[in-house]
Amino acid sequence: MDNSGVNLICVSDLHINSSVAICPPVVNLDDGGTYHASRGQRWLWECWKEFSLAVKTLSGRKVLLLCGDLGELDVKRRSNQLITVNKATILNIVLDTLAPLVDAVDSLIVIRGTMAHTGKSQWLEEAIARQYDHAVHDKACDNASWYHFRGEIGGVKVDAAHHVSMGGLPWTAPNAANKLAFRVMSAYSMDYKQAPPDYAYRAHNHRYADSGNNYECKAIILPCWSLITEFGYRVGRELDLADIGGVINGELIRYKPRIGRIWALKI
């Protein structure tokens, strides 16, 4: 919390409706059937409830930044890892999943993510944002969601968008955050001739990184709420663990799964 008593909570890449991402334990489908969450999804849900409770117990005002890829439509039809393709049901699953966290905050900002995940013009995120009376609207476009948010939150200047590049090697994550901090600072001071933001938030990579105190602007690349997908296996990321969690007032809250004995299988 800053001196104004305002808390900023940031989460991203929930990919709700993916069968390997966060969802409630039981999902009601349109035909009267039910989807039961997998073991991994149940673990994500318990972490989500714990994170939401931590937010609920914060004192002062709370502003939630939902930084893109909130749902999963798999527009490119790259896999079968979807709970449903019914758009109305998908919206309901998203709202049910978000409820523990959204109900705990005073305001929320919805950032648009990737077309492949949330549809053309990221219509799903716009539809999600329009469900909440306490969502901060982009008045320039008369939209409930944002491609790029820039504003002061409790006196802290925040620049937030979804996409940022990050290499696949372990040491590229901090480099990506430092590059982002430098790029943002350069744009504001050289192109806009204005003060740079205090924080720049990005997401998309399912891995956490921050630039520390290296620059006047602190760049944070947010973690996710999704396990490895079929696509992850296809591109050779089978040994990588996604960073699960969120950021509260610039500080990471991370959840790590319990890894059992790997070499248990004997043939």
MIMIMAR-36769 format. One record per residue (C-alpha): residue number from 0; x, y, z. Coordinates in pm, 1 decimal, padded with zeros to 6 digits, always signed. Layout:
N
 resi       xx       yy       zz
  NUM        X        Y        Z
...
// end
This chain:
267
 resi       xx       yy       zz
    0 +00000.0 +00000.0 +00000.0
    1 +00123.9 +00347.8 -00079.0
    2 +00078.4 +00654.0 +00141.1
    3 -00268.4 +00717.2 -00001.4
    4 -00400.6 +00388.9 +00140.2
    5 -00469.3 +00236.0 -00203.0
    6 -00368.6 -00122.6 -00281.5
    7 -00300.0 -00238.7 -00639.0
    8 -00356.8 -00608.1 -00704.4
    9 -00240.8 -00753.9 -01038.8
   10 -00318.7 -01091.3 -01196.2
   11 -00303.7 -01212.4 -01554.9
   12 -00330.8 -01506.3 -01794.3
   13 -00608.8 -01698.1 -01620.9
   14 -00718.3 -01866.9 -01948.0
   15 -01049.1 -01965.0 -01787.4
   16 -01226.1 -02238.5 -01987.4
   17 -00899.3 -02417.1 -02061.7
   18 -00898.5 -02765.3 -01909.9
   19 -00552.3 -02696.0 -01765.9
   20 -00627.6 -02350.8 -01619.9
   21 -00806.8 -02225.4 -01312.9
   22 -01181.0 -02291.4 -01272.1
   23 -01424.9 -02374.7 -00991.4
   24 -01432.8 -02740.4 -00878.8
   25 -01764.4 -02803.0 -01059.4
   26 -01883.7 -02624.6 -01373.3
   27 -02243.6 -02648.9 -01492.4
   28 -02272.8 -02697.4 -01867.9
   29 -02548.7 -02577.9 -02098.7
   30 -02692.3 -02926.5 -02161.2
   31 -02740.8 -03002.2 -01792.2
   32 -02414.3 -03191.4 -01753.5
   33 -02120.2 -03095.7 -01537.1
   34 -01746.1 -03058.1 -01574.1
   35 -01534.7 -03160.7 -01276.5
   36 -01200.9 -02987.5 -01232.4
   37 -00885.8 -03194.1 -01263.8
   38 -00641.2 -03243.1 -00977.8
   39 -00423.5 -02960.5 -01110.5
   40 -00722.5 -02728.9 -01148.8
   41 -00836.7 -02802.0 -00793.1
   42 -00490.4 -02702.6 -00669.5
   43 -00509.3 -02379.0 -00869.3
   44 -00852.6 -02309.1 -00718.0
   45 -00721.0 -02351.3 -00363.5
   46 -00434.7 -02110.5 -00442.5
   47 -00685.9 -01866.7 -00595.7
   48 -00900.1 -01871.9 -00281.8
   49 -00592.2 -01815.1 -00065.1
   50 -00482.2 -01522.2 -00283.3
   51 -00833.7 -01373.5 -00278.9
   52 -00846.2 -01399.8 +00099.9
   53 -00511.9 -01217.9 +00125.5
   54 -00660.1 -00938.3 -00086.1
   55 -00980.8 -00929.1 +00117.8
   56 -00789.4 -00876.3 +00442.0
   57 -00594.2 -00576.5 +00309.4
   58 -00682.9 -00245.2 +00469.2
   59 -00764.5 +00055.8 +00255.6
   60 -00904.8 +00078.0 -00096.5
   61 -00828.7 -00203.9 -00339.3
   62 -00785.8 -00172.7 -00714.8
   63 -00760.3 -00489.6 -00924.0
   64 -00567.9 -00497.7 -01253.4
   65 -00670.2 -00794.1 -01470.7
   66 -00389.0 -00787.4 -01724.2
   67 -00526.7 -00988.8 -02014.7
   68 -00601.5 -01341.5 -02141.2
   69 -00871.3 -01388.9 -01878.4
   70 -01052.5 -01655.8 -02078.2
   71 -00975.6 -01925.0 -02334.7
   72 -01163.9 -01954.6 -02664.0
   73 -00880.0 -02121.8 -02859.2
   74 -00979.0 -01927.4 -03168.7
   75 -00716.7 -02108.5 -03377.5
   76 -00850.3 -02448.1 -03261.2
   77 -00502.3 -02570.4 -03177.2
   78 -00614.6 -02825.6 -02918.3
   79 -00907.9 -03003.7 -02753.2
   80 -00824.2 -02856.4 -02411.8
   81 -01147.4 -02663.1 -02364.7
   82 -01421.4 -02712.2 -02108.4
   83 -01688.9 -02590.2 -02351.9
   84 -01727.9 -02394.3 -02677.2
   85 -02060.4 -02241.2 -02569.5
   86 -01990.0 -01866.6 -02540.8
   87 -02258.8 -01800.6 -02279.6
   88 -02126.4 -02082.5 -02061.1
   89 -01770.3 -01957.5 -02101.0
   90 -01871.8 -01611.9 -01976.9
   91 -02047.3 -01770.0 -01677.5
   92 -01738.5 -01977.8 -01592.4
   93 -01521.6 -01667.1 -01608.3
   94 -01751.7 -01469.3 -01380.5
   95 -01779.0 -01756.0 -01129.7
   96 -01401.1 -01794.8 -01122.8
   97 -01331.5 -01423.9 -01082.1
   98 -01595.8 -01375.0 -00811.8
   99 -01380.7 -01445.8 -00500.1
  100 -01128.2 -01181.8 -00607.5
  101 -01349.3 -00927.8 -00785.8
  102 -01592.2 -00919.4 -00492.6
  103 -01304.2 -00825.8 -00261.3
  104 -01199.1 -00507.7 -00444.8
  105 -01337.3 -00156.3 -00488.5
  106 -01240.4 -00103.3 -00854.5
  107 -01104.9 -00311.7 -01139.3
  108 -00926.6 -00248.2 -01467.2
  109 -00958.3 -00507.5 -01744.5
  110 -00677.5 -00523.1 -02001.2
  111 -00736.3 -00690.3 -02339.0
  112 -00509.7 -00983.8 -02413.6
  113 -00448.9 -01199.8 -02720.4
  114 -00691.7 -01252.9 -03009.0
  115 -00610.3 -01626.2 -03024.8
  116 -00733.2 -01666.1 -02666.9
  117 -01012.5 -01411.1 -02621.0
  118 -01142.7 -01352.1 -02974.6
  119 -01125.8 -01076.3 -03234.2
  120 -01090.9 -00736.2 -03070.4
  121 -01067.0 -00942.0 -02750.4
  122 -01446.8 -00933.7 -02729.9
  123 -01454.0 -01173.6 -02434.7
  124 -01259.9 -00934.5 -02211.6
  125 -01482.0 -00646.2 -02316.0
  126 -01788.9 -00858.1 -02232.2
  127 -01634.8 -00949.2 -01894.6
  128 -01558.8 -00586.1 -01807.3
  129 -01915.2 -00481.0 -01892.2
  130 -02049.4 -00714.8 -01622.8
  131 -01901.2 -00503.9 -01342.6
  132 -02030.4 -00167.8 -01229.0
  133 -01698.2 -00095.4 -01057.5
  134 -01488.5 -00149.3 -01374.5
  135 -01289.4 +00158.3 -01483.3
  136 -01384.8 +00241.1 -01843.1
  137 -01167.7 +00365.2 -02127.7
  138 -01367.3 +00679.5 -02196.5
  139 -01162.0 +00769.5 -02504.3
  140 -01307.9 +00466.8 -02685.3
  141 -01623.8 +00428.4 -02476.0
  142 -01509.9 +00076.1 -02384.7
  143 -01517.5 -00108.7 -02053.6
  144 -01175.5 -00267.0 -02118.9
  145 -00836.4 -00136.9 -02227.1
  146 -00563.9 -00221.9 -02474.5
  147 -00329.9 +00010.6 -02285.9
  148 -00405.5 +00162.8 -01946.1
  149 -00221.8 +00472.4 -01828.5
  150 -00330.6 +00648.3 -01514.2
  151 -00258.8 +00729.9 -01151.9
  152 -00376.3 +00480.5 -00893.1
  153 -00352.6 +00627.4 -00545.5
  154 -00093.1 +00875.3 -00668.4
  155 +00119.3 +00603.5 -00833.5
  156 +00160.6 +00631.0 -01212.7
  157 +00082.5 +00295.7 -01379.1
  158 +00133.1 +00187.0 -01741.5
  159 -00027.7 -00151.9 -01816.7
  160 -00074.9 -00364.4 -02128.1
  161 -00073.7 -00735.6 -02199.1
  162 +00201.3 -00818.3 -02446.8
  163 +00577.3 -00817.1 -02400.5
  164 +00852.0 -01029.3 -02552.7
  165 +01054.8 -01269.9 -02338.8
  166 +01294.7 -01540.0 -02452.9
  167 +01262.6 -01901.2 -02345.6
  168 +01590.2 -01930.8 -02155.2
  169 +01605.1 -01880.0 -01775.4
  170 +01827.6 -01571.5 -01787.4
  171 +01611.8 -01391.1 -02042.0
  172 +01331.4 -01318.6 -01793.0
  173 +01513.4 -01048.1 -01591.5
  174 +01658.8 -00913.1 -01917.1
  175 +01304.8 -00876.2 -02054.4
  176 +01194.9 -00677.5 -01750.2
  177 +01497.5 -00450.0 -01768.7
  178 +01446.6 -00394.2 -02142.1
  179 +01082.5 -00308.0 -02078.4
  180 +01169.8 -00060.0 -01803.0
  181 +01426.5 +00111.9 -02026.0
  182 +01193.7 +00118.7 -02328.9
  183 +00904.9 +00265.1 -02128.1
  184 +01123.2 +00529.3 -01964.0
  185 +01274.4 +00626.7 -02299.7
  186 +00934.7 +00662.1 -02465.6
  187 +00792.0 +00884.6 -02194.2
  188 +01093.4 +01109.3 -02153.6
  189 +01205.7 +01132.6 -02518.4
  190 +00885.6 +01093.0 -02722.9
  191 +00610.1 +01212.6 -02489.1
  192 +00822.9 +01464.2 -02295.4
  193 +00643.9 +01361.5 -01976.6
  194 +00733.5 +01189.9 -01652.2
  195 +00763.8 +00811.9 -01683.5
  196 +00533.5 +00581.1 -01488.4
  197 +00631.6 +00443.4 -01150.3
  198 +00530.6 +00093.0 -01262.2
  199 +00495.6 -00076.5 -01601.1
  200 +00296.4 -00400.8 -01592.9
  201 +00297.6 -00659.8 -01871.1
  202 +00210.1 -01032.0 -01892.2
  203 +00160.0 -01298.0 -02164.1
  204 +00465.4 -01517.0 -02093.8
  205 +00338.9 -01709.1 -01787.0
  206 +00667.9 -01626.4 -01616.1
  207 +00742.6 -01360.9 -01356.4
  208 +01017.9 -01103.2 -01385.9
  209 +01087.1 -00756.0 -01250.8
  210 +01349.8 -00492.0 -01308.5
  211 +01409.4 -00429.3 -00939.0
  212 +01549.7 -00086.6 -00860.1
  213 +01755.6 -00062.9 -01177.7
  214 +01540.9 +00213.0 -01325.2
  215 +01315.1 +00492.1 -01209.0
  216 +01026.5 +00293.0 -01359.9
  217 +00988.7 -00058.7 -01218.5
  218 +00880.2 -00308.0 -01485.7
  219 +00691.4 -00618.5 -01372.7
  220 +00599.9 -00911.5 -01597.1
  221 +00317.1 -01097.2 -01427.6
  222 +00279.1 -01469.6 -01351.2
  223 -00023.7 -01674.7 -01459.2
  224 -00295.9 -01913.4 -01340.1
  225 -00252.7 -02188.8 -01596.6
  226 -00059.1 -02515.7 -01609.4
  227 +00131.2 -02639.2 -01914.9
  228 -00080.3 -02681.2 -02227.3
  229 -00059.9 -02911.3 -02526.9
  230 +00109.8 -02623.9 -02709.2
  231 +00368.8 -02605.4 -02430.5
  232 +00460.8 -02967.2 -02487.2
  233 +00473.1 -02915.6 -02862.8
  234 +00728.7 -02636.5 -02837.8
  235 +00949.1 -02831.5 -02596.6
  236 +00856.0 -02665.8 -02265.6
  237 +00774.0 -02994.1 -02089.5
  238 +01027.7 -02933.3 -01809.8
  239 +00917.6 -02575.2 -01742.5
  240 +00696.6 -02486.9 -01446.8
  241 +00475.7 -02183.1 -01501.9
  242 +00489.7 -01912.8 -01236.0
  243 +00154.1 -01922.7 -01055.4
  244 +00039.3 -01622.8 -00853.8
  245 -00015.9 -01249.8 -00852.4
  246 +00138.4 -00920.9 -00745.5
  247 +00012.4 -00703.7 -00460.9
  248 +00157.1 -00354.3 -00426.5
  249 +00455.8 -00450.0 -00640.0
  250 +00535.7 -00764.8 -00440.6
  251 +00505.1 -01116.2 -00583.8
  252 +00288.0 -01381.2 -00420.1
  253 +00383.6 -01713.3 -00579.8
  254 +00243.8 -02063.1 -00537.0
  255 +00452.0 -02370.4 -00610.7
  256 +00306.5 -02718.4 -00655.8
  257 +00428.8 -03002.3 -00439.1
  258 +00648.4 -03222.2 -00658.9
  259 +00628.9 -03590.4 -00568.5
  260 +00900.2 -03849.8 -00628.3
  261 +00967.3 -03827.2 -01000.9
  262 +01143.1 -04158.3 -01049.5
  263 +00865.5 -04368.6 -00897.4
  264 +00773.5 -04553.6 -01218.4
  265 +00950.7 -04887.4 -01258.8
  266 +00911.6 -05090.1 -01577.0
// end
